[in-house]
């Protein structure tokens, strides 16, 4: 379990969080897990950029400037260890969107290597998109899991994150020197419209109106969405398992139906693994 939106770090390398919110979320997760052995890692989002620009690349560069300050602060690593120790997490994750420049990648890579040297038994994971991978050899060695965000793309028909498209993108990632066993293939439990405008619809809110070909039409917006239905999720999971990948990653669990529901996407992952084994 990767615990999201409960803690972050600022440009000074300090960990920022609401103690009550974090403890409540952690308690809820542990209550759901019960006696099962499930690792819980803490995702840390970084500081935003100081810019009024409407240009996405300039926004990301401004964000990187603030991240670079944190990465070179000399205290972020120890502050991370402190919060992991305090709440008995199993590791830390980063969802850094996006280091675009060589300078940003340099500082990110150096920080990941520096952090890994202090983590000991704690795990280190990062989210990564297929089109923006500039990890150094040393950073790849330091990172335990890569959460591969193979979604937010559509094919020529406007279908979101198809099985065929995912296979092609996953293959390209191998050219970057990341071992397959470290990669978790991302599965979207949501959909974007055919024109990729700023709409993110959860599967659980639409599943009853998705047609036999995976399409959902929203009357309110007039937009069409193609979903990863249980059969698509099952195919992707089987592909990841049979091709030696470390696992699958989902974004995100609350877009699904209860796992006991016959149309649950989590259930389809479980079904795929049972049939593969």
C-alpha positions as CSV (number, residue, x, y, z in Angstrom):
1,X,0.0,0.0,0.0
2,X,1.3,3.4,-1.0
3,X,-0.1,6.0,1.4
4,X,-0.8,9.2,-0.6
5,X,-1.6,12.8,0.3
6,X,-0.6,12.5,3.9
7,X,2.8,14.0,3.9
8,X,5.1,16.2,1.8
9,X,8.4,18.0,1.9
10,X,9.3,21.6,1.4
11,X,12.2,23.3,-0.3
12,X,14.1,23.4,3.0
13,X,14.0,19.6,3.2
14,X,11.5,19.6,6.1
15,X,8.7,17.0,6.2
16,X,5.3,18.6,6.4
17,X,2.2,16.7,7.5
18,X,-0.9,16.9,9.7
19,X,-0.3,14.4,12.5
20,X,-4.0,13.7,13.0
21,X,-4.7,13.1,9.3
22,X,-1.7,10.8,8.9
23,X,-2.4,8.8,12.0
24,X,-6.1,8.4,11.1
25,X,-5.3,7.3,7.5
26,X,-2.7,4.9,8.7
27,X,-5.0,3.5,11.3
28,X,-7.7,2.9,8.7
29,X,-5.3,1.2,6.4
30,X,-4.0,-1.1,9.1
31,X,-7.5,-1.9,10.2
32,X,-8.4,-3.0,6.7
33,X,-5.2,-5.1,6.4
34,X,-5.7,-6.9,9.7
35,X,-3.3,-9.7,10.4
36,X,-2.1,-10.0,6.7
37,X,1.5,-9.1,6.0
38,X,1.2,-6.1,3.7
39,X,3.9,-3.4,3.4
40,X,2.9,0.2,3.8
41,X,5.0,2.9,2.2
42,X,4.7,6.6,2.5
43,X,4.5,8.8,-0.6
44,X,6.1,12.2,-0.3
45,X,5.0,15.0,-2.6
46,X,7.4,17.9,-3.1
47,X,7.0,21.6,-3.2
48,X,5.3,23.4,-6.1
49,X,7.0,26.0,-8.2
50,X,7.0,29.8,-7.7
51,X,5.7,31.0,-11.1
52,X,2.6,32.6,-12.7
53,X,3.3,31.0,-16.1
54,X,0.6,29.2,-17.9
55,X,3.2,27.2,-19.8
56,X,3.4,23.6,-18.5
57,X,7.1,23.2,-19.1
58,X,7.9,26.5,-17.3
59,X,5.7,25.3,-14.4
60,X,7.6,22.1,-14.2
61,X,10.9,23.9,-14.3
62,X,9.9,26.2,-11.5
63,X,8.8,23.1,-9.5
64,X,12.2,21.5,-10.1
65,X,13.9,24.6,-8.8
66,X,12.2,24.1,-5.4
67,X,12.8,20.3,-5.5
68,X,16.5,20.9,-6.2
69,X,16.7,23.1,-3.0
70,X,15.2,20.2,-1.0
71,X,17.4,17.6,-2.6
72,X,20.6,19.6,-1.8
73,X,19.5,20.7,1.7
74,X,21.5,18.1,3.5
75,X,18.6,17.3,5.8
76,X,15.9,15.8,3.7
77,X,17.3,12.3,3.9
78,X,17.4,12.3,7.7
79,X,14.0,13.9,8.0
80,X,12.6,11.1,5.9
81,X,14.2,8.4,8.1
82,X,12.7,10.1,11.1
83,X,9.1,9.9,9.9
84,X,9.5,6.4,8.6
85,X,10.8,5.4,12.1
86,X,8.1,7.2,13.9
87,X,5.2,5.5,12.1
88,X,6.9,2.2,11.3
89,X,6.5,2.5,7.5
90,X,8.2,0.0,5.3
91,X,9.6,2.5,2.9
92,X,9.2,5.8,1.0
93,X,7.8,6.6,-2.5
94,X,8.1,9.7,-4.7
95,X,5.7,10.9,-7.3
96,X,7.9,13.7,-8.8
97,X,6.1,15.2,-11.8
98,X,8.2,16.1,-13.7
99,X,12.0,16.7,-13.8
100,X,12.5,17.8,-17.4
101,X,15.9,19.4,-17.6
102,X,19.3,17.7,-17.3
103,X,19.9,19.8,-14.2
104,X,16.7,18.6,-12.5
105,X,17.5,14.9,-13.3
106,X,21.0,15.4,-12.0
107,X,19.8,16.6,-8.6
108,X,17.1,14.0,-8.4
109,X,19.4,11.1,-9.2
110,X,22.0,12.2,-6.7
111,X,19.4,12.6,-4.0
112,X,18.0,9.1,-4.6
113,X,21.4,7.5,-4.3
114,X,22.2,9.6,-1.2
115,X,18.8,8.6,0.4
116,X,19.3,4.9,-0.4
117,X,22.6,4.8,1.5
118,X,20.7,5.8,4.6
119,X,17.5,3.8,4.2
120,X,18.8,0.5,5.4
121,X,16.0,-2.0,5.2
122,X,13.5,0.6,4.1
123,X,12.4,0.4,0.5
124,X,12.6,3.2,-2.1
125,X,10.1,3.6,-4.9
126,X,9.4,6.1,-7.6
127,X,6.6,6.8,-10.0
128,X,7.7,7.3,-13.6
129,X,6.2,7.9,-17.0
130,X,7.4,6.1,-20.1
131,X,8.4,9.3,-22.0
132,X,10.5,10.9,-19.3
133,X,13.1,8.5,-17.9
134,X,16.6,9.8,-17.3
135,X,17.6,7.8,-14.2
136,X,21.3,7.3,-13.8
137,X,22.7,3.8,-13.5
138,X,23.4,4.4,-9.8
139,X,19.9,5.7,-9.2
140,X,18.4,2.6,-10.9
141,X,20.4,0.4,-8.6
142,X,19.2,2.4,-5.6
143,X,15.5,2.3,-6.4
144,X,13.6,-0.8,-5.4
145,X,10.4,-0.3,-7.4
146,X,9.4,1.8,-10.4
147,X,5.6,2.5,-10.6
148,X,5.2,2.8,-14.4
149,X,2.4,5.2,-15.2
150,X,1.3,3.8,-18.5
151,X,-1.9,5.7,-18.8
152,X,-3.2,9.1,-19.8
153,X,-2.7,8.3,-23.4
154,X,-5.2,7.4,-26.1
155,X,-4.9,5.6,-29.4
156,X,-6.2,6.7,-32.8
157,X,-9.7,5.8,-31.8
158,X,-9.6,7.7,-28.6
159,X,-9.3,4.6,-26.4
160,X,-7.6,5.3,-23.1
161,X,-4.6,3.2,-22.1
162,X,-5.3,0.1,-24.2
163,X,-3.7,-3.3,-23.7
164,X,-1.9,-3.1,-27.0
165,X,-0.6,0.4,-26.3
166,X,0.5,-0.5,-22.8
167,X,2.5,-3.5,-24.1
168,X,4.4,-1.2,-26.6
169,X,5.2,1.4,-24.0
170,X,6.4,-1.1,-21.4
171,X,8.8,-2.7,-24.0
172,X,10.4,0.7,-24.5
173,X,11.1,1.2,-20.8
174,X,13.4,-1.8,-21.0
175,X,15.8,0.2,-23.2
176,X,16.5,2.5,-20.2
177,X,18.2,-0.3,-18.3
178,X,15.6,-0.8,-15.6
179,X,15.2,-4.5,-14.7
180,X,11.7,-5.8,-15.4
181,X,11.5,-7.2,-11.9
182,X,11.7,-3.7,-10.5
183,X,8.8,-2.4,-12.7
184,X,5.2,-2.4,-11.6
185,X,3.0,-1.9,-14.6
186,X,0.4,0.8,-14.0
187,X,-3.3,0.1,-14.4
188,X,-5.8,2.9,-14.6
189,X,-9.0,2.5,-12.6
190,X,-10.3,5.7,-14.3
191,X,-10.6,7.1,-17.8
192,X,-9.8,10.2,-19.8
193,X,-12.1,11.4,-22.7
194,X,-11.2,10.8,-26.3
195,X,-9.9,14.4,-26.6
196,X,-7.8,14.1,-23.4
197,X,-9.4,17.2,-21.9
198,X,-9.3,17.7,-18.1
199,X,-11.7,15.0,-17.0
200,X,-10.9,12.0,-14.9
201,X,-13.9,9.6,-14.5
202,X,-13.7,6.8,-12.0
203,X,-14.7,3.3,-13.1
204,X,-17.1,2.8,-10.2
205,X,-19.2,5.8,-11.2
206,X,-19.7,4.6,-14.7
207,X,-19.5,0.8,-14.9
208,X,-23.2,0.2,-15.2
209,X,-23.4,2.4,-18.4
210,X,-20.2,1.1,-20.1
211,X,-21.1,-0.7,-23.3
212,X,-19.8,-4.1,-24.4
213,X,-16.9,-2.4,-26.2
214,X,-15.7,-0.4,-23.2
215,X,-17.3,2.9,-24.1
216,X,-19.1,5.3,-21.8
217,X,-20.9,8.5,-23.1
218,X,-21.3,11.3,-20.6
219,X,-24.5,13.2,-21.3
220,X,-23.4,16.2,-19.1
221,X,-20.2,16.9,-21.1
222,X,-21.0,15.2,-24.4
223,X,-17.7,13.4,-24.1
224,X,-16.8,9.8,-24.7
225,X,-14.6,7.7,-22.4
226,X,-13.1,4.2,-23.0
227,X,-12.5,2.3,-19.8
228,X,-10.1,-0.5,-18.8
229,X,-12.9,-3.0,-18.0
230,X,-12.2,-6.2,-16.0
231,X,-11.2,-8.1,-19.1
232,X,-8.6,-5.5,-20.0
233,X,-7.2,-5.3,-16.5
234,X,-7.0,-9.1,-16.4
235,X,-5.1,-9.2,-19.7
236,X,-2.6,-6.5,-18.5
237,X,-2.1,-8.3,-15.2
238,X,-1.4,-11.6,-16.9
239,X,1.0,-9.9,-19.3
240,X,2.9,-8.4,-16.4
241,X,3.1,-11.7,-14.6
242,X,4.1,-13.8,-17.6
243,X,6.8,-11.4,-18.8
244,X,8.6,-11.2,-15.5
245,X,7.6,-7.8,-14.2
246,X,7.6,-7.1,-10.5
247,X,3.9,-6.5,-10.3
248,X,1.1,-4.1,-11.2
249,X,0.3,-0.7,-9.7
250,X,-3.2,0.9,-9.7
251,X,-4.3,4.5,-9.8
252,X,-6.2,4.5,-7.7
253,X,-8.1,2.1,-5.5
254,X,-11.1,4.3,-4.6
255,X,-12.1,4.4,-8.3
256,X,-13.0,0.7,-8.0
257,X,-16.1,-1.2,-6.8
258,X,-15.8,-3.3,-3.6
259,X,-13.4,-6.2,-4.4
260,X,-16.2,-8.6,-3.6
261,X,-18.3,-7.2,-6.5
262,X,-18.3,-9.3,-9.6
263,X,-17.3,-6.3,-11.8
264,X,-14.5,-5.2,-9.5
265,X,-11.2,-4.4,-11.2
266,X,-9.2,-5.5,-8.1
267,X,-11.0,-8.8,-8.4
268,X,-9.9,-9.1,-12.0
269,X,-6.3,-8.7,-10.9
270,X,-6.8,-11.5,-8.4
271,X,-8.4,-13.7,-11.0
272,X,-5.6,-13.1,-13.5
273,X,-2.9,-14.1,-10.9
274,X,-4.9,-17.2,-9.8
275,X,-5.2,-18.4,-13.4
276,X,-1.5,-17.6,-14.2
277,X,-0.2,-19.5,-11.2
